[in-house]
């Protein structure tokens, strides 16, 4: 299924396609996408998720759910990884930009691993 990090404004009609997708849309087009009946909208800037009533979500199967939660926890709280060490290694403080880039790379890697795990063994639908 398509994954498009940022959709150009001239292609917003793609959001009405009948296939599953993950598409990033700039926040300035927020008003144009609010009324899509079967699209889950995750506002990364505002930290909200809008799930239409017609969509029913289930939890990820175990052990995938636990692995994903543990990995995301380490991204949000990297000190937990060495919390049990009697003598943790010395730390150097990374710059804010390096820390942000590192977290983004971790989040993207986790997303890709999760996506691959969910679709492992499944074949994409063949267009007619």
Sine and cosine of phi, psi and omega as CSV:
sin_phi,cos_phi,sin_psi,cos_psi,sin_omega,cos_omega
0.00,0.00,0.48,-0.88,-0.09,-1.00
-0.94,0.34,0.62,-0.79,0.16,-0.99
-0.80,-0.60,0.91,-0.43,-0.02,-1.00
-0.84,-0.54,0.93,-0.38,-0.06,-1.00
-0.85,0.53,-0.75,0.67,0.02,-1.00
-0.67,-0.74,0.89,-0.46,-0.01,-1.00
-0.99,0.11,0.78,-0.62,0.08,-1.00
-0.89,0.45,0.54,-0.84,-0.08,-1.00
-0.85,0.52,-0.54,0.84,-0.04,-1.00
-0.96,0.29,-0.10,1.00,0.00,-1.00
-0.92,-0.38,0.32,0.95,-0.04,-1.00
-0.86,0.51,-0.41,0.91,0.01,-1.00
-0.91,0.42,-0.30,0.95,0.06,-1.00
-0.87,0.50,-0.44,0.90,-0.01,-1.00
-0.91,0.41,-0.22,0.98,0.04,-1.00
-0.99,-0.12,0.13,0.99,-0.03,-1.00
-0.94,0.35,0.48,-0.88,-0.08,-1.00
-1.00,0.08,0.34,0.94,-0.03,-1.00
-0.90,-0.44,0.49,-0.87,0.07,-1.00
-0.90,0.44,0.55,-0.84,0.00,-1.00
-0.36,-0.93,0.29,-0.96,0.21,-0.98
-0.80,-0.60,0.90,-0.43,-0.10,-1.00
-0.71,-0.70,0.76,-0.65,0.09,-1.00
-1.00,0.04,0.69,-0.73,0.02,-1.00
-0.78,-0.63,0.71,-0.71,0.02,-1.00
-0.88,0.47,0.59,-0.81,-0.08,-1.00
-0.89,0.46,-0.33,0.94,0.02,-1.00
-0.94,0.35,-0.22,0.98,0.04,-1.00
-0.98,-0.22,0.28,0.96,-0.06,-1.00
-0.83,0.55,-0.67,0.74,-0.01,-1.00
-0.91,0.42,-0.49,0.87,-0.04,-1.00
-0.98,0.21,-0.32,0.95,-0.06,-1.00
-0.95,-0.32,-0.03,1.00,-0.07,-1.00
-0.91,0.41,-0.47,0.88,-0.12,-0.99
-0.99,-0.15,0.29,0.96,0.04,-1.00
-0.97,0.23,0.87,-0.50,-0.19,-0.98
-0.94,0.34,-0.49,0.87,-0.09,-1.00
-0.82,-0.58,0.62,0.78,-0.02,-1.00
-0.84,-0.55,0.78,-0.63,0.10,-1.00
-0.99,0.11,0.79,-0.62,-0.03,-1.00
-0.93,-0.37,0.88,-0.48,0.07,-1.00
-0.96,-0.28,0.93,-0.36,0.02,-1.00
-1.00,0.04,0.99,-0.16,-0.06,-1.00
-0.94,0.35,-0.50,0.87,0.03,-1.00
-0.96,0.29,-0.65,0.76,-0.05,-1.00
-1.00,-0.03,-0.22,0.98,0.01,-1.00
0.95,0.31,0.56,0.83,0.00,-1.00
-0.82,-0.57,0.38,-0.93,0.08,-1.00
-0.76,-0.65,0.77,-0.64,0.04,-1.00
-0.93,-0.36,0.90,-0.44,-0.01,-1.00
-0.92,-0.39,0.90,-0.44,0.03,-1.00
-0.87,0.49,0.47,-0.88,-0.03,-1.00
-0.88,0.48,-0.44,0.90,-0.04,-1.00
-0.98,0.22,-0.13,0.99,-0.03,-1.00
-0.96,-0.27,0.80,-0.60,0.03,-1.00
-0.91,-0.42,0.85,-0.53,-0.04,-1.00
-0.97,-0.24,0.58,-0.82,0.11,-0.99
-0.90,-0.43,0.35,-0.94,0.03,-1.00
-0.94,0.35,0.39,-0.92,0.11,-0.99
-0.91,0.41,0.51,-0.86,0.05,-1.00
-0.95,0.31,0.47,-0.88,0.12,-0.99
-0.97,0.23,0.54,-0.84,0.08,1.00
-1.00,0.02,0.07,1.00,-0.04,-1.00
-0.87,0.49,-0.64,0.77,0.01,-1.00
-0.88,0.47,-0.74,0.67,-0.03,-1.00
-0.90,0.43,-0.68,0.73,0.00,-1.00
-0.88,0.47,-0.68,0.73,-0.01,-1.00
-0.92,0.40,-0.70,0.71,0.03,-1.00
-0.88,0.47,-0.66,0.75,0.00,-1.00
-0.91,0.42,-0.68,0.73,-0.02,-1.00
-0.91,0.41,-0.70,0.72,0.03,-1.00
-0.90,0.44,-0.58,0.81,0.03,-1.00
-0.88,0.47,-0.64,0.77,0.02,-1.00
-0.94,0.35,-0.50,0.86,0.06,-1.00
-0.93,0.36,-0.68,0.73,-0.02,-1.00
-0.96,0.28,-0.54,0.84,-0.04,-1.00
-0.73,-0.68,0.97,0.26,-0.09,-1.00
-0.89,0.46,-0.38,0.93,0.00,-1.00
-0.92,0.38,-0.33,0.95,0.02,-1.00
-0.90,0.44,-0.45,0.89,-0.04,-1.00
-0.90,0.43,-0.54,0.84,-0.04,-1.00
-0.93,-0.37,0.19,0.98,-0.09,-1.00
-0.89,0.46,-0.52,0.85,-0.04,-1.00
-1.00,0.02,-0.08,1.00,0.01,-1.00
-0.95,0.31,0.73,-0.68,0.04,-1.00
-0.91,0.41,-0.61,0.79,0.00,-1.00
-0.77,-0.63,1.00,0.08,-0.03,-1.00
-0.90,0.45,0.50,-0.87,0.01,-1.00
-0.90,0.43,0.48,-0.88,0.03,-1.00
-0.89,0.45,0.59,-0.80,-0.05,-1.00
-0.92,-0.39,0.63,-0.78,0.16,-0.99
-0.94,-0.33,0.64,-0.77,-0.05,-1.00
-0.98,0.21,0.90,-0.43,0.07,-1.00
-0.96,0.26,0.37,-0.93,0.04,-1.00
-0.93,0.37,0.35,-0.94,0.01,-1.00
-0.87,0.50,-0.62,0.78,-0.01,-1.00
-0.91,0.40,-0.70,0.71,0.02,-1.00
-0.89,0.45,-0.62,0.78,0.02,-1.00
-0.90,0.43,-0.68,0.73,0.01,-1.00
-0.90,0.44,-0.72,0.69,0.00,-1.00
-0.89,0.46,-0.66,0.75,0.02,-1.00
-0.88,0.47,-0.70,0.72,0.00,-1.00
-0.91,0.42,-0.63,0.78,0.02,-1.00
-0.90,0.44,-0.70,0.72,0.02,-1.00
-0.89,0.46,-0.66,0.75,0.04,-1.00
-0.88,0.47,-0.71,0.70,-0.02,-1.00
-0.88,0.47,-0.68,0.74,0.01,-1.00
-0.91,0.42,-0.65,0.76,0.02,-1.00
-0.90,0.44,-0.68,0.73,0.01,-1.00
-0.89,0.46,-0.69,0.72,0.01,-1.00
-0.87,0.50,-0.72,0.70,-0.04,-1.00
-0.92,0.40,-0.65,0.76,0.03,-1.00
-0.90,0.44,-0.69,0.72,0.02,-1.00
-0.88,0.48,-0.71,0.70,-0.01,-1.00
-0.88,0.47,-0.70,0.72,0.01,-1.00
-0.91,0.42,-0.63,0.78,0.00,-1.00
-0.91,0.42,-0.64,0.77,-0.01,-1.00
-0.92,0.39,-0.58,0.82,-0.09,-1.00
-0.98,-0.22,0.12,0.99,-0.01,-1.00
-0.87,0.49,0.78,-0.62,0.02,-1.00
1.00,0.08,-0.11,0.99,0.02,-1.00
-0.99,-0.15,0.64,-0.76,0.05,-1.00
-0.99,-0.12,0.63,-0.78,0.05,-1.00
-0.90,0.43,0.48,-0.88,0.00,-1.00
-0.90,0.44,0.59,-0.80,0.01,-1.00
-1.00,0.03,0.82,-0.57,0.02,-1.00
-0.91,0.41,0.62,-0.79,0.01,-1.00
-1.00,0.03,0.00,0.00,0.00,0.00
